[in-house]
Amino acid sequence: MANNRNMPPLEPAQPPMPQMDGQESENGGQTPTDAKGWFERGLRSARMGFPDKAAADFEEAAWLDPENADIQFNMGTAHLSMGMFEQALVNFDRAIELKPDMTDAIGNRAVALTALGQDELAERDVARAVELGAPPDGLATVIEYVKTKRVVPGQ
């Protein structure tokens, strides 16, 4: 029987990382040419943990389809995840303007407002989101967590 004590341990196989060079796309590696392509690329970037790339892709999609609430919502969510709360509010406001009963946008706007210390406005959004079907416990948990992390001047 061979002695394996001197062999280095095997490294677990890692899947190759996808290329994120700004050109990766489902349409043969070409830059998207329409809002749907930019939106889908933004969703892929967000799923892979690149909110900055996602936000840039959603911005491109928004230029091509400015009346799309889903694009505005996802752009806001990307900005929210990067701590860009004021920009997130702009996007959530636009998404809600386009689709007034968009529960996720209302809930995420409440999170952004909370991060900015605008608790009264956030509470109104929480109530509206819950009224539209958002899970109250889940939203309350996120809001309370954000309150523990925020830095509000004067507090």
C-alpha positions as CSV (number, residue, x, y, z in Angstrom):
1,M,0.0,0.0,0.0
2,A,1.4,3.4,-0.9
3,N,2.1,6.0,1.7
4,N,0.0,9.2,1.1
5,R,1.4,11.2,4.0
6,N,3.5,13.4,1.8
7,M,0.8,14.3,-0.6
8,P,-0.8,17.8,-0.3
9,P,-4.5,17.9,0.6
10,L,-6.8,18.2,-2.4
11,E,-8.5,21.5,-2.9
12,P,-12.2,21.4,-3.5
13,A,-13.1,22.1,-7.0
14,Q,-14.4,25.6,-7.6
15,P,-16.6,26.6,-10.4
16,P,-15.1,29.2,-12.7
17,M,-16.2,32.7,-11.9
18,P,-18.2,34.4,-14.6
19,Q,-16.7,37.2,-16.5
20,M,-17.9,40.6,-15.3
21,D,-16.0,42.9,-17.6
22,G,-19.0,45.0,-18.6
23,Q,-19.6,43.0,-21.7
24,E,-21.0,39.7,-20.3
25,S,-24.5,39.0,-21.7
26,E,-26.7,36.2,-22.7
27,N,-26.8,37.5,-26.3
28,G,-23.4,36.1,-27.3
29,G,-21.3,38.4,-25.1
30,Q,-22.5,41.6,-26.8
31,T,-23.6,44.7,-24.9
32,P,-27.4,44.7,-24.6
33,T,-29.2,46.9,-27.1
34,D,-32.6,47.2,-25.5
35,A,-34.2,47.8,-22.1
36,K,-35.0,44.1,-21.5
37,G,-31.3,43.1,-22.2
38,W,-30.0,45.7,-19.8
39,F,-32.6,44.8,-17.2
40,E,-31.8,41.1,-17.4
41,R,-28.1,41.8,-17.2
42,G,-28.7,43.9,-14.1
43,L,-30.7,41.1,-12.5
44,R,-27.8,38.7,-13.1
45,S,-25.3,41.2,-11.6
46,A,-27.5,41.6,-8.6
47,R,-27.8,37.9,-8.1
48,M,-24.0,37.5,-8.3
49,G,-23.5,40.2,-5.6
50,F,-22.5,43.1,-7.8
51,P,-25.0,45.9,-6.9
52,D,-22.8,48.6,-8.5
53,K,-22.9,46.8,-11.8
54,A,-26.6,46.0,-11.4
55,A,-27.4,49.7,-10.7
56,A,-25.4,50.8,-13.8
57,D,-27.3,48.2,-16.0
58,F,-30.7,49.2,-14.5
59,E,-29.8,52.9,-15.3
60,E,-29.2,51.9,-18.9
61,A,-32.5,50.1,-19.0
62,A,-34.3,53.1,-17.4
63,W,-33.0,55.4,-20.1
64,L,-34.6,53.1,-22.7
65,D,-37.8,52.4,-20.8
66,P,-38.4,55.2,-18.3
67,E,-42.0,54.1,-17.5
68,N,-41.0,50.6,-16.2
69,A,-41.7,50.4,-12.5
70,D,-39.7,47.1,-12.2
71,I,-36.6,48.7,-13.5
72,Q,-37.0,51.6,-11.1
73,F,-37.6,49.2,-8.2
74,N,-34.6,47.1,-8.9
75,M,-32.4,50.1,-9.4
76,G,-33.6,51.4,-6.0
77,T,-32.9,48.1,-4.4
78,A,-29.3,48.1,-5.8
79,H,-28.7,51.6,-4.5
80,L,-30.3,50.6,-1.1
81,S,-27.9,47.6,-0.8
82,M,-24.9,50.0,-1.4
83,G,-26.1,52.4,1.3
84,M,-27.1,55.1,-1.3
85,F,-30.3,55.8,0.5
86,E,-31.2,59.2,-1.1
87,Q,-30.8,57.7,-4.6
88,A,-32.8,54.6,-3.6
89,L,-35.6,56.9,-2.5
90,V,-35.7,58.6,-5.9
91,N,-36.0,55.2,-7.6
92,F,-38.6,53.9,-5.1
93,D,-40.6,57.1,-5.4
94,R,-40.6,56.7,-9.2
95,A,-41.6,53.0,-9.0
96,I,-44.5,53.8,-6.7
97,E,-45.5,56.7,-8.9
98,L,-45.7,54.3,-11.9
99,K,-47.2,51.4,-9.9
100,P,-48.9,52.7,-6.7
101,D,-49.6,49.3,-5.1
102,M,-46.0,48.0,-5.6
103,T,-45.7,46.5,-2.1
104,D,-42.0,45.7,-2.3
105,A,-41.1,49.3,-3.4
106,I,-43.2,50.7,-0.6
107,G,-41.5,48.4,1.9
108,N,-38.0,49.1,0.6
109,R,-38.7,52.8,0.7
110,A,-39.6,52.4,4.3
111,V,-36.2,50.8,4.9
112,A,-34.4,53.7,3.1
113,L,-36.4,56.3,5.0
114,T,-35.5,54.5,8.3
115,A,-31.8,54.5,7.4
116,L,-32.1,58.3,6.9
117,G,-33.8,58.8,10.2
118,Q,-37.1,59.7,8.7
119,D,-39.1,57.3,11.0
120,E,-42.5,59.0,10.7
121,L,-42.5,58.7,6.9
122,A,-41.1,55.2,7.2
123,E,-43.9,54.1,9.6
124,R,-46.5,55.3,7.1
125,D,-44.9,53.2,4.4
126,V,-44.7,50.2,6.7
127,A,-48.4,50.5,7.4
128,R,-49.2,50.8,3.7
129,A,-47.0,47.9,2.7
130,V,-48.6,45.7,5.4
131,E,-52.0,46.8,4.2
132,L,-51.1,45.6,0.7
133,G,-49.8,42.2,2.0
134,A,-46.2,42.6,3.1
135,P,-45.3,40.3,6.0
136,P,-45.4,42.6,9.0
137,D,-42.9,40.5,11.1
138,G,-40.4,40.4,8.3
139,L,-40.6,44.1,7.6
140,A,-40.5,45.0,11.3
141,T,-37.4,42.9,11.7
142,V,-35.6,44.7,8.8
143,I,-36.6,48.1,10.1
144,E,-35.4,47.4,13.6
145,Y,-32.1,46.1,12.3
146,V,-31.6,49.2,10.2
147,K,-32.3,51.4,13.2
148,T,-29.5,49.7,15.1
149,K,-27.0,50.4,12.2
150,R,-27.9,53.9,11.2
151,V,-26.0,57.0,12.0
152,V,-28.5,59.9,12.4
153,P,-27.0,63.4,13.1
154,G,-28.1,64.7,16.5
155,Q,-28.9,61.3,18.0
